[in-house]
């Protein structure tokens, strides 16, 4: 699951016909270029959530293409110049099991409800997709060169993870989302709040920003596993990777070019053509 926030929590991505076209086009274009499978996505006013499977192991390429094109196109459409994104790194959380993926799909789809913006996910006026299917996004008229490499239209495909039956996936996701929405309604009622509504959301200026309290300097997790044994096993693998990478990098820095980095290495493999060990069977 990927999450990135706008600078200073501004509403730079608040729903608007042009903004919706840009956010959909940029996500679809980046996913198609990098072979990423998209399982769910929501573009909130000041942050985005995307649940994906990185088939080719090129997540950094996908993030670069998606976030760069989205930032440049939004700046062009809004008459802005400086950074769109927060200086914090993108949150990339590993979801090791199908249950974990479904939980994050439900979190993504119910996000506008949990934020007391709309009563149901389908009422969100921005990009929100989780059901398997596809939609076509036309190339925005701003930023993208009509004579350049950007296609006139691109298809955003939403699909289950590899090997998962579509009907089973849809049924389980729908139930998980319904549970999240019910919990969100209970919390909104408990707080004595009302849902803002789609019209009010769209009337917000993109220069406004969220005023709610935000925890700062919190731990940025890289793993979300409900099963404690799965979580411990994944943590063990992660620790092993970091240790092996540190050893290989130390050898590389003193001139040892025959050293092999652990499977999963990206930067050294792509930018320095370092040898990488094959994936474990």
C-alpha positions as CSV (number, residue, x, y, z in Angstrom):
1,X,0.0,0.0,0.0
2,X,1.3,3.4,-1.0
3,X,0.5,6.7,0.7
4,X,1.8,10.2,-0.1
5,X,0.6,13.5,1.3
6,X,0.5,17.0,-0.2
7,X,2.8,19.7,1.1
8,X,1.5,21.3,4.3
9,X,-1.7,19.1,4.0
10,X,-3.1,21.5,1.4
11,X,-6.1,20.5,-0.7
12,X,-4.2,20.5,-3.9
13,X,-5.9,17.3,-5.1
14,X,-9.4,18.2,-4.1
15,X,-12.0,16.8,-6.5
16,X,-12.5,18.9,-9.6
17,X,-13.2,17.7,-13.2
18,X,-9.7,18.7,-14.4
19,X,-8.0,17.4,-11.3
20,X,-9.9,14.1,-11.6
21,X,-8.7,13.7,-15.2
22,X,-5.1,14.4,-14.2
23,X,-5.0,12.0,-11.3
24,X,-6.6,9.2,-13.2
25,X,-4.5,9.7,-16.3
26,X,-1.2,9.9,-14.4
27,X,-2.0,6.8,-12.3
28,X,-3.0,4.8,-15.3
29,X,0.0,5.9,-17.4
30,X,2.5,5.1,-14.7
31,X,0.9,1.7,-13.9
32,X,0.9,0.7,-17.6
33,X,4.5,1.9,-18.2
34,X,5.8,0.0,-15.2
35,X,3.6,-3.1,-15.3
36,X,2.1,-2.4,-11.9
37,X,-1.3,-4.0,-11.0
38,X,-3.6,-1.6,-9.3
39,X,-6.1,-3.1,-6.8
40,X,-7.5,0.1,-5.3
41,X,-6.9,3.8,-5.4
42,X,-8.4,6.9,-3.8
43,X,-7.3,10.5,-4.3
44,X,-8.3,12.5,-1.3
45,X,-8.0,16.3,-1.2
46,X,-4.5,16.2,0.4
47,X,-3.2,12.7,0.1
48,X,-3.4,9.5,-2.0
49,X,-3.7,5.8,-1.2
50,X,-2.9,3.2,-3.8
51,X,-2.9,-0.6,-3.3
52,X,-0.8,-2.3,-5.9
53,X,1.2,-5.4,-6.8
54,X,4.7,-4.6,-8.1
55,X,5.0,-7.4,-10.7
56,X,8.4,-6.4,-12.2
57,X,10.1,-5.2,-9.0
58,X,10.3,-1.6,-10.2
59,X,8.4,0.3,-7.5
60,X,10.8,3.3,-7.5
61,X,10.2,3.7,-11.3
62,X,6.5,3.7,-10.8
63,X,6.6,6.2,-7.9
64,X,8.8,8.5,-9.9
65,X,6.6,8.4,-13.0
66,X,3.3,8.7,-11.1
67,X,4.3,11.4,-8.6
68,X,6.3,13.5,-11.0
69,X,3.7,13.7,-13.8
70,X,0.9,14.3,-11.3
71,X,2.8,17.1,-9.6
72,X,3.7,18.8,-12.9
73,X,0.3,18.5,-14.4
74,X,-1.5,19.8,-11.3
75,X,0.9,22.7,-11.0
76,X,0.2,23.6,-14.6
77,X,-3.6,23.4,-14.1
78,X,-3.6,25.4,-10.9
79,X,-1.0,28.0,-11.8
80,X,1.4,26.8,-9.2
81,X,5.2,26.4,-9.4
82,X,6.8,24.8,-6.4
83,X,6.4,21.4,-4.8
84,X,3.1,19.5,-4.6
85,X,4.3,16.8,-2.3
86,X,5.3,16.8,1.3
87,X,9.0,16.4,1.9
88,X,8.3,13.1,3.6
89,X,9.1,9.9,1.6
90,X,6.2,7.9,0.2
91,X,4.9,5.4,2.7
92,X,5.3,2.0,1.1
93,X,3.8,-0.8,3.3
94,X,4.2,-4.5,2.4
95,X,1.0,-6.6,2.7
96,X,2.1,-10.2,2.9
97,X,-1.3,-12.0,2.9
98,X,-4.6,-11.7,1.0
99,X,-6.3,-10.7,4.3
100,X,-3.9,-7.9,4.7
101,X,-4.4,-6.7,1.2
102,X,-8.2,-6.8,1.6
103,X,-8.0,-4.8,4.8
104,X,-6.1,-2.0,3.1
105,X,-8.4,-2.0,0.1
106,X,-11.3,-1.5,2.6
107,X,-9.3,1.2,4.4
108,X,-8.7,2.9,1.0
109,X,-12.3,2.7,-0.2
110,X,-13.7,3.9,3.1
111,X,-11.3,6.7,3.6
112,X,-13.6,9.6,2.5
113,X,-16.3,8.2,4.9
114,X,-13.9,7.9,7.8
115,X,-12.9,11.5,7.2
116,X,-16.6,12.5,7.5
117,X,-16.6,13.9,4.0
118,X,-19.3,11.7,2.3
119,X,-21.6,9.0,3.8
120,X,-20.7,6.3,1.2
121,X,-17.6,5.6,-0.9
122,X,-19.6,5.9,-4.1
123,X,-20.4,9.5,-3.3
124,X,-16.8,10.6,-3.3
125,X,-16.5,13.0,-6.3
126,X,-12.8,12.3,-6.8
127,X,-10.9,9.2,-8.0
128,X,-12.0,6.2,-6.0
129,X,-11.8,2.7,-7.5
130,X,-11.6,-0.8,-6.1
131,X,-14.0,-2.9,-8.0
132,X,-12.4,-4.9,-10.9
133,X,-12.9,-3.2,-14.2
134,X,-11.4,-0.5,-16.3
135,X,-11.9,3.1,-17.3
136,X,-10.4,5.3,-19.9
137,X,-8.7,8.6,-19.1
138,X,-8.1,11.2,-21.8
139,X,-4.8,13.0,-21.9
140,X,-5.2,16.3,-20.0
141,X,-4.8,19.5,-22.0
142,X,-2.3,20.9,-19.6
143,X,1.4,20.0,-19.2
144,X,1.4,17.0,-21.6
145,X,2.7,17.7,-25.1
146,X,0.1,16.6,-27.6
147,X,3.0,15.7,-30.0
148,X,5.0,14.0,-27.2
149,X,5.1,10.4,-26.0
150,X,2.1,10.7,-23.7
151,X,-0.8,8.7,-25.4
152,X,-4.1,10.4,-26.2
153,X,-5.9,8.1,-23.8
154,X,-4.9,5.5,-21.3
155,X,-6.8,2.7,-19.5
156,X,-6.8,2.4,-15.8
157,X,-7.4,-1.2,-14.9
158,X,-8.4,-2.3,-11.4
159,X,-7.9,-6.0,-10.8
160,X,-7.5,-8.6,-7.9
161,X,-4.0,-9.7,-6.9
162,X,-2.5,-12.4,-9.2
163,X,-4.1,-15.8,-8.7
164,X,-7.1,-14.5,-6.8
165,X,-10.6,-15.3,-8.2
166,X,-12.3,-12.1,-9.2
167,X,-15.7,-13.0,-7.7
168,X,-14.2,-14.1,-4.4
169,X,-12.1,-11.0,-4.3
170,X,-15.1,-8.7,-5.0
171,X,-17.3,-10.4,-2.4
172,X,-14.7,-10.2,0.3
173,X,-13.7,-6.6,-0.4
174,X,-17.3,-5.5,-0.5
175,X,-17.9,-7.0,2.9
176,X,-14.8,-5.5,4.4
177,X,-15.6,-2.1,3.0
178,X,-19.2,-2.3,4.4
179,X,-17.8,-3.1,7.8
180,X,-15.4,-0.1,7.6
181,X,-18.2,2.2,6.5
182,X,-20.4,1.1,9.4
183,X,-17.6,1.7,11.9
184,X,-17.0,5.1,10.4
185,X,-20.6,6.1,10.7
186,X,-20.6,5.0,14.3
187,X,-17.5,7.2,15.0
188,X,-19.0,10.2,13.2
189,X,-22.2,9.9,15.2
190,X,-20.1,9.5,18.4
191,X,-18.2,12.7,17.7
192,X,-21.5,14.5,17.0
193,X,-20.4,15.3,13.5
194,X,-22.1,15.4,10.1
195,X,-20.8,14.4,6.7
196,X,-19.6,17.4,4.8
197,X,-21.0,16.3,1.4
198,X,-19.6,16.1,-2.1
199,X,-20.6,19.6,-3.1
200,X,-19.0,21.2,-0.1
201,X,-15.8,19.2,-0.7
202,X,-15.6,20.4,-4.3
203,X,-16.1,24.1,-3.3
204,X,-13.0,24.0,-1.1
205,X,-10.0,26.0,-2.5
206,X,-7.0,24.0,-3.4
207,X,-5.0,26.4,-1.3
208,X,-6.8,25.5,1.9
209,X,-5.4,22.9,4.1
210,X,-6.5,20.4,6.8
211,X,-6.8,21.9,10.3
212,X,-7.3,18.6,12.2
213,X,-4.6,17.5,14.6
214,X,-1.9,15.4,13.0
215,X,0.6,13.2,14.9
216,X,4.1,14.2,13.9
217,X,7.3,12.2,13.9
218,X,5.5,8.9,14.3
219,X,6.9,5.6,13.1
220,X,6.5,5.0,9.4
221,X,5.8,1.3,9.1
222,X,7.0,-0.8,6.2
223,X,4.9,-3.9,7.0
224,X,1.3,-4.5,7.9
225,X,0.4,-8.1,8.8
226,X,-2.5,-9.1,11.0
227,X,-1.1,-12.6,11.8
228,X,1.6,-12.3,14.4
229,X,3.5,-15.3,13.0
230,X,3.5,-13.9,9.5
231,X,4.6,-10.5,10.8
232,X,7.5,-12.0,12.7
233,X,8.6,-14.1,9.7
234,X,8.5,-11.0,7.4
235,X,10.4,-9.0,10.0
236,X,13.1,-11.7,10.1
237,X,13.4,-11.6,6.3
238,X,13.6,-7.8,6.3
239,X,16.3,-7.8,9.0
240,X,18.3,-10.4,7.0
241,X,18.0,-8.3,3.8
242,X,19.2,-5.2,5.6
243,X,22.2,-7.0,7.1
244,X,23.2,-8.6,3.8
245,X,22.8,-5.3,2.0
246,X,25.0,-3.5,4.5
247,X,27.7,-6.1,4.2
248,X,27.6,-6.0,0.4
249,X,27.6,-2.2,0.3
250,X,30.6,-2.0,2.6
251,X,32.5,-4.3,0.3
252,X,31.5,-2.3,-2.8
253,X,32.7,1.0,-1.2
254,X,36.2,-0.4,-0.8
255,X,36.3,-1.4,-4.5
256,X,35.0,-5.0,-4.5
257,X,32.9,-5.1,-7.6
258,X,32.3,-8.9,-7.6
259,X,30.2,-8.7,-4.5
260,X,26.6,-9.9,-4.9
261,X,23.7,-7.9,-3.3
262,X,20.7,-9.6,-1.8
263,X,17.6,-10.3,-3.9
264,X,15.3,-7.2,-3.8
265,X,18.1,-4.7,-4.3
266,X,17.1,-1.9,-6.7
267,X,19.4,1.1,-6.7
268,X,22.7,-0.7,-7.0
269,X,21.3,-3.1,-9.6
270,X,19.7,-0.4,-11.8
271,X,22.3,2.5,-11.4
272,X,25.5,0.6,-10.9
273,X,24.8,-2.8,-12.5
274,X,25.8,-4.6,-9.4
275,X,25.2,-8.4,-9.3
276,X,22.2,-9.5,-7.4
277,X,21.5,-12.9,-5.9
278,X,18.6,-14.8,-7.4
279,X,15.3,-15.1,-5.4
280,X,15.1,-17.9,-3.0
281,X,13.1,-20.9,-4.2
